[in-house]
Amino acid sequence: MTVVYQAEFKEQSLTRIMPDGSQDTCLIDFKEIQQLEDICRSSRWNKTLSLSQQIGDKLFSILNGDRQTLIRALKEADYQGECLQLILKDEGPVSNLPFELLYNNGFLVPFQVNLIRKVSDRGKKRILESENRPIKLLFLTCLPQDVYPVLELEKEEDTIFEATKNLPMEIDVEDTGSLEGLGAWLTTNKYDIIHISGHADIGKNGEPFFLMEDGEGLPDEVTPKQLWEKLSLNMPRLIFLSGCRTGEAPDHVAAISFAHSLVAGRVPTVLGWGLPVSDAGARFAAEKFYFELSRGENIPDALMRTRYELSKQFPDWSLLRLFSDGTPLEVPLVKRGQKKKLTLRERQYIFLENSQVKVLKKGFIGRRRHIQQGLRCLRRDENKIGLLLHGTGGLGRAVLPVNIVNILKTIR
């Protein structure tokens, strides 16, 4: 049985709800909150162990209160042999504090506490069952041109494939990194998880954005509303926004993070990063997280294990933030004990029209820049009547023009 402790910040007060339903309400010490905000704003706290411990200790004290409610809840979870599920609910400035750093004789979140940032109760009564099939994941990589540093997203893709190669997970790869490409996949496919990797940030106007690609591979600053409109075609159970600051709220009153915005817009669960994250750390987190999910762990337990493994090598473990609409997260996406996958990736061949040339229908990856260069050439210069493609056999010369022509058909 899940042991739950809730902390709800409402205007001037904090209400702590114990596992047995009893409540404790007190006034918020805004001076203390302001001091913590200043510390977090002025430093990369996750890079300094002593500072992380100091912040975590203060945050623990806030949630624990004079009546030691959090300590009592932790003991209750220990008695039942369970991890404590800590639900944090707030839309004000307190919500941006790094509660993942909770510290009491050690950091709690990687070992004893599943921390969930609850946006609403919309999915509270949703009834879920674990599926007796592989997890279905759509992997979307966004690598717009002339954006630096250049991320190693294809390495991340390969890492996830390798980690789950003997486990029940089916992965589709969306190679254009665009909203249109995402919409095309969601028009005909239903996924459990959509993983979006790339650069993200918060604009000067205070609005968060994900840096995706347009049809020619140029940068396209996508807002939460724009992304939600595409996701609504076939809403998944979970979105992993693997981009910097996707879980961080902009620094002004009433602002909310990209991840929070998606959940407010009816996405059940979103995972994001609370600060800039290293490329290696993000890749490691994705590898561990999907390994755990595909073997039948539920989302909170998979995330706890991911944070634990991250904490051994990277300071990024405390940056992962989980946002929810109240949908029960204790139910795993898929059942345990399923048969292993037989192949790493499905590859299907078709013949070109009026030809005996055989080309891949699926599995054609790593040629994004070539496709984009071809599109720019044919769309921008009306005097050009075609493209000359040359190179060593077996590298995709037959498939490349098919992909270019198919894309041109959709945008003309």
C-alpha positions as a Markdown table, in Angstrom:
| # | Residue | x | y | z |
|---|---|---|---|---|
| 1 | Met | 0.0 | 0.0 | 0.0 |
| 2 | Thr | 1.4 | 3.4 | -1.0 |
| 3 | Val | 2.2 | 5.7 | 1.9 |
| 4 | Val | 1.4 | 9.3 | 0.9 |
| 5 | Tyr | 2.4 | 12.6 | 2.4 |
| 6 | Gln | 1.0 | 15.9 | 0.9 |
| 7 | Ala | 2.2 | 19.5 | 1.2 |
| 8 | Glu | -0.1 | 22.1 | -0.3 |
| 9 | Phe | 1.0 | 25.7 | -0.4 |
| 10 | Lys | -2.0 | 28.1 | -0.6 |
| 11 | Glu | -1.4 | 31.9 | -0.6 |
| 12 | Gln | -0.3 | 32.5 | 3.0 |
| 13 | Ser | -0.4 | 29.0 | 4.4 |
| 14 | Leu | 1.1 | 25.5 | 4.1 |
| 15 | Thr | -1.1 | 22.5 | 4.8 |
| 16 | Arg | 0.6 | 19.2 | 5.5 |
| 17 | Ile | -1.6 | 16.1 | 5.1 |
| 18 | Met | -0.4 | 12.9 | 6.9 |
| 19 | Pro | -0.8 | 9.4 | 5.5 |
| 20 | Asp | -3.8 | 8.8 | 7.9 |
| 21 | Gly | -5.6 | 12.0 | 6.5 |
| 22 | Ser | -4.9 | 14.2 | 9.5 |
| 23 | Gln | -3.8 | 17.8 | 8.7 |
| 24 | Asp | -1.5 | 20.4 | 10.0 |
| 25 | Thr | -1.7 | 24.0 | 8.7 |
| 26 | Cys | 0.7 | 26.8 | 9.5 |
| 27 | Leu | 1.6 | 30.2 | 8.0 |
| 28 | Ile | 4.4 | 30.4 | 5.5 |
| 29 | Asp | 7.6 | 32.2 | 6.5 |
| 30 | Phe | 8.0 | 34.2 | 3.3 |
| 31 | Lys | 11.3 | 35.7 | 4.5 |
| 32 | Glu | 12.7 | 32.2 | 4.7 |
| 33 | Ile | 11.3 | 31.3 | 1.3 |
| 34 | Gln | 12.8 | 34.5 | -0.2 |
| 35 | Gln | 16.2 | 33.7 | 1.2 |
| 36 | Leu | 16.1 | 30.2 | -0.4 |
| 37 | Glu | 14.9 | 31.7 | -3.7 |
| 38 | Asp | 17.9 | 34.1 | -3.7 |
| 39 | Ile | 20.3 | 31.3 | -3.0 |
| 40 | Cys | 18.9 | 29.2 | -5.8 |
| 41 | Arg | 18.8 | 32.1 | -8.3 |
| 42 | Ser | 22.3 | 33.2 | -7.7 |
| 43 | Ser | 24.2 | 29.9 | -7.9 |
| 44 | Arg | 24.3 | 26.5 | -9.7 |
| 45 | Trp | 23.4 | 24.8 | -6.4 |
| 46 | Asn | 23.5 | 21.3 | -8.0 |
| 47 | Lys | 27.3 | 21.7 | -8.6 |
| 48 | Thr | 28.1 | 22.2 | -4.9 |
| 49 | Leu | 27.4 | 19.4 | -2.5 |
| 50 | Ser | 27.6 | 21.5 | 0.6 |
| 51 | Leu | 25.2 | 24.1 | -0.8 |
| 52 | Ser | 22.8 | 21.3 | -2.0 |
| 53 | Gln | 22.8 | 19.9 | 1.5 |
| 54 | Gln | 22.2 | 23.3 | 3.0 |
| 55 | Ile | 19.2 | 24.0 | 0.7 |
| 56 | Gly | 17.8 | 20.5 | 1.2 |
| 57 | Asp | 18.0 | 20.8 | 5.0 |
| 58 | Lys | 16.0 | 24.0 | 5.0 |
| 59 | Leu | 13.4 | 22.6 | 2.6 |
| 60 | Phe | 13.1 | 19.5 | 4.8 |
| 61 | Ser | 12.5 | 21.8 | 7.8 |
| 62 | Ile | 9.8 | 23.7 | 6.0 |
| 63 | Leu | 7.9 | 20.5 | 5.1 |
| 64 | Asn | 8.5 | 18.8 | 8.4 |
| 65 | Gly | 7.2 | 21.7 | 10.6 |
| 66 | Asp | 7.2 | 21.9 | 14.4 |
| 67 | Arg | 5.1 | 18.8 | 14.7 |
| 68 | Gln | 7.7 | 16.6 | 12.9 |
| 69 | Thr | 5.0 | 15.5 | 10.4 |
| 70 | Leu | 7.4 | 14.5 | 7.6 |
| 71 | Ile | 9.6 | 12.5 | 9.9 |
| 72 | Arg | 6.5 | 10.7 | 11.2 |
| 73 | Ala | 5.4 | 9.9 | 7.6 |
| 74 | Leu | 8.9 | 8.6 | 6.7 |
| 75 | Lys | 8.7 | 6.3 | 9.8 |
| 76 | Glu | 5.3 | 5.0 | 8.7 |
| 77 | Ala | 6.6 | 4.2 | 5.2 |
| 78 | Asp | 9.6 | 2.4 | 6.8 |
| 79 | Tyr | 7.2 | 0.3 | 9.0 |
| 80 | Gln | 5.3 | -0.8 | 5.9 |
| 81 | Gly | 8.5 | -1.4 | 3.9 |
| 82 | Glu | 7.6 | 1.2 | 1.3 |
| 83 | Cys | 9.0 | 4.4 | -0.1 |
| 84 | Leu | 7.2 | 7.5 | 0.9 |
| 85 | Gln | 5.2 | 9.2 | -1.9 |
| 86 | Leu | 5.5 | 13.0 | -1.3 |
| 87 | Ile | 3.0 | 15.1 | -3.3 |
| 88 | Leu | 3.8 | 18.8 | -3.6 |
| 89 | Lys | 1.1 | 21.1 | -4.8 |
| 90 | Asp | 1.7 | 24.8 | -5.5 |
| 91 | Glu | 1.7 | 27.2 | -8.5 |
| 92 | Gly | 3.5 | 30.1 | -6.7 |
| 93 | Pro | 7.2 | 30.9 | -6.3 |
| 94 | Val | 7.6 | 28.1 | -3.8 |
| 95 | Ser | 7.0 | 25.5 | -6.5 |
| 96 | Asn | 10.3 | 26.4 | -8.2 |
| 97 | Leu | 12.4 | 25.6 | -5.2 |
| 98 | Pro | 14.4 | 22.3 | -5.6 |
| 99 | Phe | 12.5 | 20.1 | -3.2 |
| 100 | Glu | 14.2 | 17.1 | -4.9 |
| 101 | Leu | 17.2 | 18.1 | -2.6 |
| 102 | Leu | 15.3 | 17.2 | 0.6 |
| 103 | Tyr | 18.0 | 16.4 | 3.2 |
| 104 | Asn | 17.8 | 14.7 | 6.6 |
| 105 | Asn | 21.1 | 12.9 | 7.5 |
| 106 | Gly | 21.3 | 12.3 | 3.7 |
| 107 | Phe | 19.5 | 13.1 | 0.5 |
| 108 | Leu | 16.0 | 11.5 | 0.6 |
| 109 | Val | 14.7 | 11.6 | -2.9 |
| 110 | Pro | 17.2 | 9.1 | -4.5 |
| 111 | Phe | 16.6 | 6.5 | -1.8 |
| 112 | Gln | 13.4 | 6.9 | 0.3 |
| 113 | Val | 11.0 | 9.5 | -1.3 |
| 114 | Asn | 9.1 | 9.6 | -4.6 |
| 115 | Leu | 8.5 | 13.3 | -5.1 |
| 116 | Ile | 5.6 | 14.3 | -7.4 |
| 117 | Arg | 4.7 | 17.9 | -8.3 |
| 118 | Lys | 0.9 | 17.8 | -8.6 |
| 119 | Val | -0.6 | 20.3 | -11.0 |
| 120 | Ser | -4.2 | 19.3 | -10.6 |
| 121 | Asp | -6.6 | 16.4 | -9.5 |
| 122 | Arg | -7.9 | 16.0 | -13.0 |
| 123 | Gly | -6.8 | 12.3 | -13.4 |
| 124 | Lys | -7.3 | 11.3 | -9.7 |
| 125 | Lys | -10.2 | 8.9 | -10.5 |
| 126 | Arg | -8.6 | 7.5 | -13.7 |
| 127 | Ile | -8.5 | 3.7 | -13.6 |
| 128 | Leu | -5.4 | 2.2 | -15.2 |
| 129 | Glu | -4.1 | -1.3 | -15.9 |
| 130 | Ser | -0.7 | -2.5 | -17.0 |
| 131 | Glu | -0.6 | -3.6 | -20.6 |
| 132 | Asn | 0.4 | -7.1 | -21.6 |
| 133 | Arg | 2.5 | -5.8 | -24.5 |
| 134 | Pro | 5.7 | -3.8 | -25.1 |
| 135 | Ile | 6.0 | -0.2 | -24.1 |
| 136 | Lys | 5.5 | 2.0 | -27.2 |
| 137 | Leu | 7.9 | 4.9 | -27.3 |
| 138 | Leu | 8.2 | 7.7 | -29.9 |
| 139 | Phe | 11.7 | 9.3 | -29.8 |
| 140 | Leu | 11.9 | 12.8 | -31.2 |
| 141 | Thr | 15.3 | 14.4 | -31.8 |
| 142 | Cys | 15.6 | 18.2 | -32.4 |
| 143 | Leu | 18.9 | 19.3 | -33.9 |
| 144 | Pro | 18.3 | 22.6 | -35.6 |
| 145 | Gln | 21.2 | 24.0 | -37.7 |
| 146 | Asp | 23.6 | 26.6 | -36.3 |
| 147 | Val | 22.6 | 25.9 | -32.7 |
| 148 | Tyr | 25.4 | 25.2 | -30.3 |
| 149 | Pro | 26.6 | 23.2 | -28.5 |
| 150 | Val | 25.6 | 20.3 | -30.9 |
| 151 | Leu | 24.0 | 17.6 | -28.9 |
| 152 | Glu | 24.8 | 13.9 | -29.4 |
| 153 | Leu | 21.2 | 12.9 | -29.8 |
| 154 | Glu | 21.8 | 9.9 | -32.1 |
| 155 | Lys | 24.1 | 8.5 | -29.4 |
| 156 | Glu | 21.3 | 8.9 | -26.9 |
| 157 | Glu | 19.0 | 7.1 | -29.3 |
| 158 | Asp | 21.4 | 4.2 | -29.7 |
| 159 | Thr | 22.0 | 4.1 | -25.9 |
| 160 | Ile | 18.3 | 3.6 | -25.3 |
| 161 | Phe | 18.0 | 1.0 | -28.0 |
| 162 | Glu | 20.9 | -0.9 | -26.5 |
| 163 | Ala | 19.6 | -0.6 | -22.9 |
| 164 | Thr | 16.2 | -2.0 | -23.9 |
| 165 | Lys | 17.2 | -4.4 | -26.6 |
| 166 | Asn | 16.3 | -7.5 | -24.6 |
| 167 | Leu | 13.2 | -5.9 | -23.0 |
| 168 | Pro | 9.6 | -5.3 | -24.2 |
| 169 | Met | 9.9 | -1.8 | -25.7 |
| 170 | Glu | 9.0 | -0.8 | -29.2 |
| 171 | Ile | 10.7 | 2.5 | -30.3 |
| 172 | Asp | 9.8 | 4.7 | -33.3 |
| 173 | Val | 12.2 | 7.5 | -34.3 |
| 174 | Glu | 10.9 | 10.8 | -35.6 |
| 175 | Asp | 13.8 | 12.2 | -37.6 |
| 176 | Thr | 12.7 | 15.6 | -38.7 |
| 177 | Gly | 12.6 | 17.2 | -35.2 |
| 178 | Ser | 9.6 | 19.2 | -36.2 |
| 179 | Leu | 6.0 | 19.7 | -35.0 |
| 180 | Glu | 4.8 | 18.6 | -38.4 |
| 181 | Gly | 6.8 | 15.4 | -38.1 |
| 182 | Leu | 5.4 | 14.7 | -34.6 |
| 183 | Gly | 1.9 | 15.3 | -35.8 |
| 184 | Ala | 2.3 | 12.9 | -38.7 |
| 185 | Trp | 3.3 | 10.1 | -36.3 |
| 186 | Leu | 0.5 | 10.9 | -33.9 |
| 187 | Thr | -2.1 | 10.9 | -36.6 |
| 188 | Thr | -1.9 | 7.2 | -37.0 |
| 189 | Asn | -0.1 | 5.9 | -33.9 |
| 190 | Lys | -0.8 | 5.8 | -30.2 |
| 191 | Tyr | 2.2 | 5.9 | -27.8 |
| 192 | Asp | 2.7 | 5.3 | -24.1 |
| 193 | Ile | 5.7 | 7.7 | -24.0 |
| 194 | Ile | 6.9 | 10.5 | -26.2 |
| 195 | His | 10.6 | 11.5 | -25.6 |
| 196 | Ile | 11.7 | 14.9 | -27.0 |
| 197 | Ser | 15.4 | 15.6 | -26.9 |
| 198 | Gly | 17.1 | 18.9 | -27.7 |
| 199 | His | 17.8 | 22.4 | -26.6 |
| 200 | Ala | 15.2 | 24.3 | -24.5 |
| 201 | Asp | 15.2 | 27.6 | -22.7 |
| 202 | Ile | 13.2 | 30.4 | -21.3 |
| 203 | Gly | 12.8 | 33.5 | -23.5 |
| 204 | Lys | 13.4 | 37.1 | -22.5 |
| 205 | Asn | 9.6 | 37.5 | -22.4 |
| 206 | Gly | 9.5 | 34.9 | -19.7 |
| 207 | Glu | 7.9 | 32.2 | -21.9 |
| 208 | Pro | 9.5 | 28.8 | -22.0 |
| 209 | Phe | 10.2 | 27.2 | -25.4 |
| 210 | Phe | 11.6 | 24.0 | -26.9 |
| 211 | Leu | 14.0 | 24.5 | -29.9 |
| 212 | Met | 12.6 | 22.3 | -32.6 |
| 213 | Glu | 13.1 | 22.4 | -36.3 |
| 214 | Asp | 11.2 | 23.7 | -39.3 |
| 215 | Gly | 10.9 | 21.9 | -42.6 |
| 216 | Glu | 14.4 | 22.9 | -43.6 |
| 217 | Gly | 16.1 | 22.2 | -40.3 |
| 218 | Leu | 16.2 | 25.8 | -39.1 |
| 219 | Pro | 15.4 | 26.7 | -35.4 |
| 220 | Asp | 11.7 | 26.8 | -34.4 |
| 221 | Glu | 10.9 | 28.1 | -30.9 |
| 222 | Val | 7.9 | 25.9 | -29.9 |
| 223 | Thr | 5.8 | 27.0 | -27.0 |
| 224 | Pro | 3.9 | 24.7 | -24.6 |
| 225 | Lys | 0.6 | 25.5 | -26.3 |
| 226 | Gln | 2.0 | 24.6 | -29.8 |
| 227 | Leu | 3.3 | 21.3 | -28.6 |
| 228 | Trp | 0.2 | 20.5 | -26.7 |
| 229 | Glu | -1.9 | 21.0 | -29.9 |
| 230 | Lys | 0.1 | 18.3 | -31.6 |
| 231 | Leu | 0.1 | 16.0 | -28.6 |
| 232 | Ser | -3.7 | 16.2 | -28.3 |
| 233 | Leu | -3.9 | 14.2 | -31.6 |
| 234 | Asn | -3.1 | 11.1 | -29.6 |
| 235 | Met | -2.3 | 11.9 | -26.0 |
| 236 | Pro | 0.4 | 9.6 | -24.4 |
| 237 | Arg | 0.7 | 8.6 | -20.7 |
| 238 | Leu | 4.0 | 10.3 | -20.3 |
| 239 | Ile | 6.1 | 13.0 | -21.9 |
| 240 | Phe | 9.9 | 13.2 | -21.2 |
| 241 | Leu | 11.1 | 16.7 | -22.1 |
| 242 | Ser | 14.8 | 16.1 | -22.2 |
| 243 | Gly | 15.9 | 19.7 | -22.6 |
| 244 | Cys | 17.4 | 22.2 | -20.3 |
| 245 | Arg | 15.1 | 24.1 | -17.9 |
| 246 | Thr | 11.9 | 22.4 | -19.1 |
| 247 | Gly | 10.9 | 21.9 | -15.5 |
| 248 | Glu | 12.0 | 25.4 | -14.3 |
| 249 | Ala | 9.5 | 28.2 | -13.9 |
| 250 | Pro | 10.4 | 31.6 | -15.4 |
| 251 | Asp | 11.6 | 34.1 | -12.8 |
| 252 | His | 8.4 | 36.2 | -12.4 |
| 253 | Val | 5.1 | 36.1 | -10.6 |
| 254 | Ala | 2.6 | 33.4 | -11.6 |
| 255 | Ala | 4.9 | 31.9 | -14.2 |
| 256 | Ile | 5.0 | 28.1 | -14.7 |
| 257 | Ser | 7.4 | 25.8 | -16.4 |
| 258 | Phe | 7.1 | 24.1 | -19.8 |
| 259 | Ala | 6.4 | 20.8 | -18.1 |
| 260 | His | 3.8 | 22.3 | -15.7 |
| 261 | Ser | 2.1 | 24.0 | -18.7 |
| 262 | Leu | 1.7 | 20.7 | -20.6 |
| 263 | Val | 0.1 | 19.0 | -17.5 |
| 264 | Ala | -2.2 | 22.0 | -17.1 |
| 265 | Gly | -3.2 | 21.4 | -20.7 |
| 266 | Arg | -4.3 | 17.8 | -20.1 |
| 267 | Val | -1.1 | 15.8 | -20.5 |
| 268 | Pro | -1.2 | 13.3 | -17.6 |
| 269 | Thr | 2.5 | 13.1 | -16.6 |
| 270 | Val | 5.6 | 15.1 | -17.7 |
| 271 | Leu | 9.2 | 14.7 | -16.8 |
| 272 | Gly | 11.5 | 17.7 | -17.2 |
| 273 | Trp | 14.8 | 19.2 | -16.0 |
| 274 | Gly | 14.9 | 22.0 | -13.4 |
| 275 | Leu | 18.1 | 23.7 | -14.7 |
| 276 | Pro | 20.5 | 23.3 | -17.6 |
| 277 | Val | 21.6 | 19.6 | -17.7 |
| 278 | Ser | 24.7 | 18.0 | -19.2 |
| 279 | Asp | 24.4 | 16.1 | -22.4 |
| 280 | Ala | 26.0 | 13.0 | -20.8 |
| 281 | Gly | 23.7 | 13.3 | -17.8 |
| 282 | Ala | 20.5 | 13.6 | -19.8 |
| 283 | Arg | 21.6 | 10.6 | -21.9 |
| 284 | Phe | 22.4 | 8.5 | -18.9 |
| 285 | Ala | 19.1 | 9.4 | -17.3 |
| 286 | Ala | 17.1 | 8.4 | -20.4 |
| 287 | Glu | 18.9 | 5.1 | -20.6 |
| 288 | Lys | 18.3 | 4.1 | -16.9 |
| 289 | Phe | 14.7 | 5.4 | -16.9 |
| 290 | Tyr | 13.5 | 3.4 | -19.9 |
| 291 | Phe | 15.4 | 0.3 | -18.8 |
| 292 | Glu | 13.4 | 0.4 | -15.6 |
| 293 | Leu | 10.0 | 1.2 | -17.2 |
| 294 | Ser | 10.4 | -1.6 | -19.9 |
| 295 | Arg | 11.0 | -4.2 | -17.3 |
| 296 | Gly | 7.8 | -3.4 | -15.5 |
| 297 | Glu | 8.6 | -0.7 | -12.9 |
| 298 | Asn | 6.1 | 2.1 | -12.4 |
| 299 | Ile | 7.0 | 5.7 | -13.1 |
| 300 | Pro | 7.9 | 6.9 | -9.6 |
| 301 | Asp | 10.0 | 3.8 | -8.8 |
| 302 | Ala | 11.7 | 3.9 | -12.2 |
| 303 | Leu | 12.5 | 7.6 | -11.6 |
| 304 | Met | 13.9 | 6.9 | -8.1 |
| 305 | Arg | 16.2 | 4.2 | -9.5 |
| 306 | Thr | 17.3 | 6.6 | -12.2 |
| 307 | Arg | 18.1 | 9.3 | -9.7 |
| 308 | Tyr | 20.0 | 6.9 | -7.6 |
| 309 | Glu | 22.2 | 5.7 | -10.5 |
| 310 | Leu | 22.6 | 9.3 | -11.6 |
| 311 | Ser | 23.8 | 10.4 | -8.2 |
| 312 | Lys | 26.8 | 8.0 | -8.4 |
| 313 | Gln | 28.2 | 9.8 | -11.5 |
| 314 | Phe | 26.4 | 13.2 | -12.2 |
| 315 | Pro | 25.3 | 16.2 | -10.2 |
| 316 | Asp | 22.2 | 16.3 | -12.4 |
| 317 | Trp | 20.2 | 13.8 | -10.4 |
| 318 | Ser | 18.4 | 16.5 | -8.4 |
| 319 | Leu | 17.3 | 18.4 | -11.5 |
| 320 | Leu | 14.7 | 15.8 | -12.7 |
| 321 | Arg | 11.2 | 17.0 | -11.9 |
| 322 | Leu | 8.0 | 14.9 | -12.3 |
| 323 | Phe | 4.7 | 16.8 | -12.9 |
| 324 | Ser | 1.3 | 15.0 | -12.7 |
| 325 | Asp | -2.4 | 15.7 | -13.0 |
| 326 | Gly | -3.2 | 13.3 | -10.2 |
| 327 | Thr | -3.3 | 10.2 | -12.4 |
| 328 | Pro | -2.4 | 7.1 | -10.3 |
| 329 | Leu | 1.3 | 6.5 | -11.0 |
| 330 | Glu | 1.7 | 3.2 | -9.0 |
| 331 | Val | 0.4 | 1.2 | -11.9 |
| 332 | Pro | 3.3 | 0.2 | -14.3 |
| 333 | Leu | 2.8 | 0.9 | -18.0 |
| 334 | Val | 3.3 | -2.8 | -18.9 |
| 335 | Lys | 3.3 | -6.1 | -17.1 |
| 336 | Arg | 6.4 | -7.8 | -15.9 |
| 337 | Gly | 7.8 | -11.1 | -17.4 |
| 338 | Gln | 7.0 | -10.5 | -21.0 |
| 339 | Lys | 9.1 | -12.1 | -23.7 |
| 340 | Lys | 12.1 | -10.4 | -25.0 |
| 341 | Lys | 12.1 | -8.6 | -28.3 |
| 342 | Leu | 13.6 | -10.6 | -31.2 |
| 343 | Thr | 15.2 | -7.8 | -33.1 |
| 344 | Leu | 16.7 | -4.3 | -32.3 |
| 345 | Arg | 14.7 | -2.5 | -34.9 |
| 346 | Glu | 12.1 | -3.5 | -37.4 |
| 347 | Arg | 13.2 | -2.9 | -41.0 |
| 348 | Gln | 10.8 | -3.3 | -43.8 |
| 349 | Tyr | 11.6 | -3.0 | -47.5 |
| 350 | Ile | 9.6 | -1.7 | -50.4 |
| 351 | Phe | 10.3 | -1.3 | -54.1 |
| 352 | Leu | 10.4 | 2.1 | -55.8 |
| 353 | Glu | 7.5 | 2.7 | -58.1 |
| 354 | Asn | 8.1 | 1.2 | -61.6 |
| 355 | Ser | 11.5 | 0.0 | -60.5 |
| 356 | Gln | 13.3 | -3.0 | -59.0 |
| 357 | Val | 15.2 | -0.9 | -56.6 |
| 358 | Lys | 14.6 | -2.0 | -53.1 |
| 359 | Val | 14.7 | 0.7 | -50.3 |
| 360 | Leu | 14.0 | 0.8 | -46.6 |
| 361 | Lys | 10.4 | 1.7 | -45.6 |
| 362 | Lys | 11.6 | 2.1 | -42.0 |
| 363 | Gly | 14.9 | 2.4 | -40.2 |
| 364 | Phe | 16.4 | 5.1 | -42.4 |
| 365 | Ile | 18.3 | 7.3 | -39.9 |
| 366 | Gly | 21.3 | 9.6 | -39.8 |
| 367 | Arg | 20.6 | 11.5 | -43.1 |
| 368 | Arg | 18.6 | 14.4 | -41.7 |
| 369 | Arg | 21.1 | 17.1 | -42.9 |
| 370 | His | 21.2 | 15.6 | -46.4 |
| 371 | Ile | 17.4 | 15.7 | -46.6 |
| 372 | Gln | 17.3 | 19.2 | -45.4 |
| 373 | Gln | 20.0 | 20.4 | -47.8 |
| 374 | Gly | 18.1 | 18.8 | -50.6 |
| 375 | Leu | 14.8 | 20.5 | -49.6 |
| 376 | Arg | 16.5 | 23.9 | -49.4 |
| 377 | Cys | 18.0 | 23.4 | -52.8 |
| 378 | Leu | 14.7 | 22.5 | -54.5 |
| 379 | Arg | 12.5 | 24.9 | -52.7 |
| 380 | Arg | 14.6 | 28.1 | -52.8 |
| 381 | Asp | 16.1 | 28.1 | -56.2 |
| 382 | Glu | 13.5 | 27.7 | -59.0 |
| 383 | Asn | 16.2 | 27.4 | -61.6 |
| 384 | Lys | 17.4 | 24.1 | -60.2 |
| 385 | Ile | 15.7 | 21.2 | -61.9 |
| 386 | Gly | 17.1 | 18.4 | -59.8 |
| 387 | Leu | 19.8 | 17.0 | -57.5 |
| 388 | Leu | 22.8 | 14.8 | -58.3 |
| 389 | Leu | 23.4 | 12.3 | -55.5 |
| 390 | His | 26.7 | 10.3 | -55.5 |
| 391 | Gly | 28.6 | 8.2 | -53.1 |
| 392 | Thr | 29.6 | 4.6 | -52.1 |
| 393 | Gly | 26.9 | 2.0 | -52.6 |
| 394 | Gly | 24.9 | 0.8 | -49.6 |
| 395 | Leu | 24.8 | 4.2 | -47.9 |
| 396 | Gly | 21.3 | 5.2 | -48.9 |
| 397 | Arg | 21.5 | 6.8 | -52.3 |
| 398 | Ala | 18.2 | 5.1 | -53.3 |
| 399 | Val | 16.4 | 5.9 | -50.1 |
| 400 | Leu | 17.5 | 9.6 | -49.8 |
| 401 | Pro | 15.6 | 10.9 | -52.9 |
| 402 | Val | 12.5 | 9.0 | -51.9 |
| 403 | Asn | 12.4 | 10.7 | -48.5 |
| 404 | Ile | 13.0 | 14.1 | -50.1 |
| 405 | Val | 10.2 | 13.6 | -52.7 |
| 406 | Asn | 7.8 | 12.4 | -50.0 |
| 407 | Ile | 8.4 | 15.4 | -47.9 |
| 408 | Leu | 8.1 | 17.8 | -50.8 |
| 409 | Lys | 4.7 | 16.2 | -51.6 |
| 410 | Thr | 3.4 | 17.1 | -48.1 |
| 411 | Ile | 4.6 | 20.7 | -48.1 |
| 412 | Arg | 3.7 | 21.8 | -51.6 |
